[in-house]
Amino acid sequence: MNSGLYASPAYLAKRGEPHTPDDLMQHDSLRLLRGSRETVPWELVCGDQQWKGNPPVRASANSPELLLTFARQGLGIVAAPTDFIKALLASGELLSVLPKWCPPSVNAWAVFPSRKLMPGKTRVFIDLLEALLPQV
């Protein structure tokens, strides 16, 4: 699943646009929490180049939707799956930040104990995931 960094026009007008990943260290980040309640570091790639860092955290949450709300309100830069924010990009509520740099793709796995005796609802759900998520 492809992801990117995004911020509101108001945030970028106030704080300026970062031009390199190192510039993110001067910006507010909106970051996901791990199960251990630690923020997830940002990893970015551009071709063969890689960057990993912990920009200053303005807000953190275990809800991607909440982080997108914060980004729309101009509170900072958020990393999010591109498919989740297409409407926000189209409306201009969020803009791409460092568009040549992106978080590495994430694989999704459906794990279940056995195909034998799998509930029909589970099979339908897995079929839906396979149809909607791009194949890698």
Secondary structure, 3 states (H helix, E strand, C coil): CCEEEEECHHHHHHHCCCCCHHHHHHCCEEEEECCCCCECCEEEEECCEEEEECCCEEEEECCHHHHHHHHHCCCCEEEEEHHHHHHHHHHCCCEEECCCCECCCCCCCCCCCCCCCCCHHHHHHHHHHHHHCCCC
